[in-house]
Amino acid sequence: MDQQQLMVKAAWLYHVEGLTQADIGERMNLTRRRVNELLAAATREGVVRIGFTSPLAENVELEARLCERFGLEEAVIAPTPGDPRLLHAVLGRAAAAYLDRLIQYRRPASIGVGWGSTLRETVRQMTPASEPAIDVCSMMGGLTRGSEINTFEIVRGFAQVLQAQCNYFAAPIYAESSQSRDAIISQSVFEKIFRRIVGVDISFLSVGDVSDQSLQVRYGLPPGTSPADLLAAGAVGDLLGRYLDAEGRPVDHPLNSQVLSPELDDYRNIACRIVASGGRHKHAILRATARAGLATVIVTDADSAKALLDG
């Protein structure tokens, strides 16, 4: 047989008849290495084309494209549910599965978390573990009114499901003024909290938009600040309570000097920065976060992933 015939026959025996490379070598009187070379050539030259019939294959491709486009360490894409009300649960399931694997593999000493509906669903769907050596801490101040998606409930939930240590950041998300913020973070107790926050091994946050769908817009903005003010300043959403423009840069608005959360430059020093969010209203802030390199891992839905790649 010539080279082409050898290649086609080896590929047929392997992909159609299901023979092992050792079986093919024995039948065709070839070494196993030679069989491997023929199979590789068949794929490279298009004699064999491998396809996937699972609808999840498209998501795997989207993950690869997102990583390449934005320099991500990892992307986790979940199917977009037909009912938008199920999106938080779908993203929470995907994020929980990823965190389960990540914690087992990396054995982090500390995890910093934010708050929101996606994080609440993540906690609900994580596999219970016993990790008493892990410190779970709040990455930012929280809402002043009680809520199951508040930072205090979220950090406690993560600590409980992991049987880990729990560290609260007992402060509102925004101080009354930039002067008040400076006075607060200059206290030794808060200096220690901020050092601990930016020293975590893994951070896990969501992002918010500038609409009534944002819980922070509804419940967390201080008196006198409106979404219209933020939009006029060029904001497309927030990360860590810091409002960003379409390129992921902090906008020129007083709120960014009042927020009780780490500076973005300090936040970037965290090695693994996971951002989990999705939905049409989050596309602009997700894109800004990705463009600015503020996330090393993005967990989102398929429609949002396509929007990020198209933007």
DAKAHU-V907760 format. One record per residue. RES is the residue in three letters. PSI is psi as a letter, one per 40 degrees, with the letter a starting at -180 (none if undefined). Layout:
RES:PSI, RES:PSI
//
This chain:
MET:i, ASP:i, GLN:d, GLN:d, GLN:d, LEU:d, MET:d, VAL:d, LYS:d, ALA:d, ALA:d, TRP:d, LEU:d, TYR:d, HIS:d, VAL:d, GLU:e, GLY:f, LEU:i, THR:i, GLN:d, ALA:d, ASP:d, ILE:d, GLY:d, GLU:d, ARG:d, MET:e, ASN:f, LEU:i, THR:i, ARG:d, ARG:d, ARG:d, VAL:d, ASN:d, GLU:d, LEU:d, LEU:d, ALA:d, ALA:d, ALA:d, THR:d, ARG:d, GLU:e, GLY:e, VAL:d, VAL:h, ARG:h, ILE:h, GLY:i, PHE:h, THR:e, SER:h, PRO:e, LEU:e, ALA:d, GLU:d, ASN:d, VAL:d, GLU:d, LEU:d, GLU:d, ALA:d, ARG:d, LEU:d, CYS:d, GLU:d, ARG:d, PHE:e, GLY:f, LEU:i, GLU:d, GLU:i, ALA:i, VAL:h, ILE:h, ALA:i, PRO:i, THR:h, PRO:i, GLY:d, ASP:h, PRO:d, ARG:e, LEU:e, LEU:d, HIS:d, ALA:d, VAL:d, LEU:d, GLY:d, ARG:d, ALA:d, ALA:d, ALA:d, ALA:d, TYR:d, LEU:d, ASP:d, ARG:d, LEU:d, ILE:d, GLN:d, TYR:d, ARG:d, ARG:f, PRO:i, ALA:d, SER:i, ILE:h, GLY:h, VAL:i, GLY:b, TRP:i, GLY:i, SER:d, THR:d, LEU:d, ARG:d, GLU:d, THR:d, VAL:d, ARG:d, GLN:e, MET:i, THR:h, PRO:h, ALA:i, SER:g, GLU:g, PRO:e, ALA:e, ILE:h, ASP:h, VAL:h, CYS:i, SER:h, MET:e, MET:i, GLY:i, GLY:a, LEU:i, THR:e, ARG:i, GLY:i, SER:i, GLU:e, ILE:e, ASN:i, THR:d, PHE:d, GLU:d, ILE:d, VAL:d, ARG:d, GLY:d, PHE:d, ALA:d, GLN:d, VAL:d, LEU:e, GLN:f, ALA:i, GLN:i, CYS:h, ASN:h, TYR:i, PHE:g, ALA:g, ALA:i, PRO:i, ILE:d, TYR:h, ALA:i, GLU:d, SER:i, SER:d, GLN:d, SER:d, ARG:d, ASP:d, ALA:d, ILE:d, ILE:e, SER:e, GLN:i, SER:d, VAL:d, PHE:d, GLU:d, LYS:d, ILE:d, PHE:d, ARG:d, ARG:d, ILE:d, VAL:e, GLY:e, VAL:i, ASP:d, ILE:h, SER:i, PHE:h, LEU:i, SER:i, VAL:i, GLY:i, ASP:a, VAL:g, SER:i, ASP:e, GLN:e, SER:h, LEU:d, GLN:d, VAL:d, ARG:d, TYR:e, GLY:e, LEU:h, PRO:i, PRO:h, GLY:e, THR:h, SER:i, PRO:d, ALA:d, ASP:d, LEU:d, LEU:d, ALA:d, ALA:e, GLY:e, ALA:h, VAL:e, GLY:a, ASP:i, LEU:h, LEU:f, GLY:e, ARG:h, TYR:h, LEU:i, ASP:a, ALA:e, GLU:e, GLY:e, ARG:i, PRO:h, VAL:i, ASP:g, HIS:h, PRO:d, LEU:d, ASN:e, SER:e, GLN:e, VAL:h, LEU:g, SER:i, PRO:i, GLU:i, LEU:d, ASP:d, ASP:d, TYR:d, ARG:e, ASN:e, ILE:h, ALA:d, CYS:h, ARG:h, ILE:h, VAL:h, ALA:h, SER:i, GLY:i, GLY:i, ARG:d, HIS:e, LYS:e, HIS:d, ALA:d, ILE:d, LEU:d, ARG:d, ALA:d, THR:d, ALA:d, ARG:d, ALA:e, GLY:f, LEU:e, ALA:i, THR:e, VAL:h, ILE:h, VAL:h, THR:a, ASP:i, ALA:d, ASP:d, SER:d, ALA:d, LYS:d, ALA:d, LEU:d, LEU:d, ASP:e, GLY:none
//
